[in-house]
Amino acid sequence: MNRELLVGVVVAIAGMISTTAQAQEAMPQVLFTNVHVFDGVNEARIENASVLIEGNLIKTVSTDAIDAPDAQVIDGGGRTLTPGFVETHAHLMLMGPSLSAMEANTTWEDFAIHGTKMAEMYLMQGFTTVRDAGGANAGLRRWIDSGQIMGPRFYPSAAFVGTRGGHADFATFTSPPGASTNFSRLNLSQEVSGVDDIYKYGRNNFRMGATQLKFMQSGGVVSAFDPWQLLAGSPEEIEAAVQVATEYGSYVMAHSYRKEAMMNALNAGVMSIEHGFSFDCEVAEKMNEMGAYISTNLTAFDPGLLDVPAVKNQPASLAKAISASATFENYIPNMKKCPVKRGFQTDCVGSVEACNIQIAYEKHLNNEFFGPVQSMVTITSIGGEMVALSGDFMNPYAEGKLGVIEEGAYADILLIDGNPLEDFSVVGTGDQWFGADPRPDSPETIRIIMKDGVIYKNTLN
Ligand SMILES: [Zn+2]
């Protein structure tokens, strides 16, 4: 090596070392002062506090003044500082208007563009984390995490896994068993038959970026071939899904309606019950023993559901909806009598505008049924615990906790006008679903949205 080149290399290495040292010294800091902190867990706010962010983590939460001379200071003006919200059951890729339309007439571009817009909408509604319950692989997360598009932290399930004729079967009526579909080619949904298929597609899902698996045990109301009461999946098949998830240190979320379905799932080791409308105290006991969670879309209890065109205009769907509603009427009383850890779920399939309205309405129903304090815990720390079930090596965000304001947690933060623990409407609720006016891009009362230490919205000035 000639001398000039050698000197150049040495200078370059020295430069790299000093840049690294500087980066360590000069991590950007943001200091929130004059805020009341809801920590995601406790009803009592930490009054008149300061919160120091360093890089992408929360460094200090204190009622004493924090000395941080180089920090960007944000005077919270007595507003409430809360964790960013966590959605535990979305489908960012699925734009509707129906499963058959998506199967027949969409390309990967439709899904990707819709997913991009949904991700941005969710973040601006205050959700800094979204768990996807089927239909999204690793791509969307890569683009969000590299900062090229705006969106929440993202926990995809890759393809729904379900049996022939079950809730993940979007093929046309005459399509033979196992035939390739639009959904299967894009790994949005996979039909399985037997434990070998579950091993194959379950492992493929993790290979394609899933952070957990989604298994379809029950049927649906609008879907084509399945009674909602379906008990899909043998104990061996559900156990096979749990087996694959366990290989990856992760867990299974199961779409379960009937009590038998929930008990089958829990007995196999499923940790997240989705919908769980026939929930009762025996299910609660089993869940609490295991430390399992439930995620329920409360919009399913809305009487307006029977007026949805997709339901109303299909006699078979209408009959299913009426019988399901009758069975679900004990859900809320049972949940109050025998509480379990419940995550926030919207489960919207449809346009960005429609999902924006549905999210606001789902927020509203949480408050109607469970009050503001429980709703705040549900939409923050419980969701944070649920996504952390993905385990140390599949969790893409394992550096800090999510859904809480505490030292060492991720700096995912909202600054909200007023006190959402007393008046939940300030989180951006909407008291109408069908026929509601279009909603703003972001609720006015959410003044700051920070994710990973980066501010995406600030209307304080
Ligand atoms: Zn769903």
Boltz pocket constraint, residues with backbone or C-beta under 6 A from the ligand:
constraints:
  - pocket:
      binder: B
      contacts: [[A, 89], [A, 90], [A, 91], [A, 133], [A, 347]]
      max_distance: 6.0
